[in-house]
Amino acid sequence: MVWHVEFEADAYRELQRLGADASARIAKFLRTRLATPEDPRRFGQPLRADLHGYWRYRVGDYRVVARIIDDRVLVLVVRVGHRKDVYDFQP
């Protein structure tokens, strides 16, 4: 059973705004590391406090914030951006 990666509409727009190099690097990370049969938690770290339930993944200076939905075998990407401003959102 392979994990699927999906984007919220806002996260997909954020990915497109990053530029060709950064978005290609992030897409490759998602495809090769998360969209596999293994647990996606092995590459990320859980977020705390207000963002409890979300996971973050480091891709260079960029971060991918996602929610892992076990019963659907899904990694739902909710934010993509530079590390300095990716965490300023309300779930």
C-alpha positions as CSV (number, residue, x, y, z in Angstrom):
1,M,0.0,0.0,0.0
2,V,1.6,3.3,-1.2
3,W,1.0,6.6,0.5
4,H,-0.6,9.2,-1.6
5,V,0.4,12.9,-1.5
6,E,-2.3,15.5,-2.2
7,F,-2.2,19.3,-2.0
8,E,-4.7,21.8,-0.6
9,A,-5.4,24.5,-3.2
10,D,-3.5,27.1,-1.3
11,A,-0.5,24.9,-0.8
12,Y,-0.3,24.0,-4.5
13,R,-0.3,27.8,-5.4
14,E,2.4,28.3,-2.8
15,L,4.5,25.6,-4.5
16,Q,4.1,27.1,-7.9
17,R,5.2,30.6,-6.6
18,L,8.5,29.3,-5.3
19,G,10.3,29.1,-8.6
20,A,11.3,26.2,-10.8
21,D,14.3,25.0,-8.9
22,A,12.7,25.0,-5.4
23,S,9.4,23.5,-6.6
24,A,11.1,20.8,-8.5
25,R,13.2,19.9,-5.5
26,I,10.2,19.8,-3.2
27,A,8.2,17.7,-5.8
28,K,11.1,15.2,-6.0
29,F,11.2,15.0,-2.2
30,L,7.5,14.3,-2.0
31,R,7.6,11.7,-4.8
32,T,10.7,9.8,-3.6
33,R,10.4,10.1,0.2
34,L,6.7,10.3,1.1
35,A,4.8,8.6,-1.8
36,T,6.2,5.2,-0.9
37,P,4.9,2.1,1.0
38,E,6.9,3.1,4.1
39,D,5.6,5.4,6.9
40,P,5.9,9.1,6.0
41,R,6.7,10.0,9.6
42,R,10.2,8.7,9.3
43,F,11.4,11.9,7.5
44,G,9.3,14.5,9.3
45,Q,8.8,15.9,12.8
46,P,5.5,16.5,14.5
47,L,4.6,20.1,15.2
48,R,3.4,21.2,18.7
49,A,1.1,23.7,20.4
50,D,-1.4,25.3,18.0
51,L,-0.2,23.1,15.1
52,H,-0.5,19.8,16.9
53,G,-1.5,17.1,14.5
54,Y,0.6,18.5,11.6
55,W,4.0,17.3,10.5
56,R,6.9,19.3,9.0
57,Y,9.4,18.2,6.4
58,R,12.7,20.0,5.6
59,V,13.7,20.5,2.0
60,G,16.7,22.8,2.1
61,D,15.5,26.2,3.3
62,Y,11.9,25.3,2.6
63,R,9.3,23.5,4.7
64,V,6.4,21.4,3.8
65,V,3.6,21.3,6.5
66,A,1.3,18.3,6.1
67,R,-1.4,16.3,7.9
68,I,-1.1,12.5,7.8
69,I,-4.4,10.7,7.4
70,D,-3.7,7.1,8.3
71,D,-7.1,5.6,7.4
72,R,-6.9,7.1,3.8
73,V,-3.2,6.4,3.5
74,L,-2.8,10.1,2.6
75,V,-0.3,12.9,3.2
76,L,-2.2,16.1,2.8
77,V,0.1,19.1,2.2
78,V,-1.4,22.2,3.7
79,R,1.5,24.7,3.4
80,V,4.7,25.0,1.4
81,G,7.2,27.9,1.9
82,H,10.4,29.3,3.2
83,R,11.2,28.3,6.7
84,K,10.9,31.8,8.1
85,D,7.2,32.2,7.3
86,V,5.6,28.8,6.6
87,Y,4.4,28.4,10.2
88,D,2.2,31.5,10.5
89,F,-1.2,30.1,9.7
90,Q,-4.2,29.0,11.7
91,P,-5.4,25.4,11.2
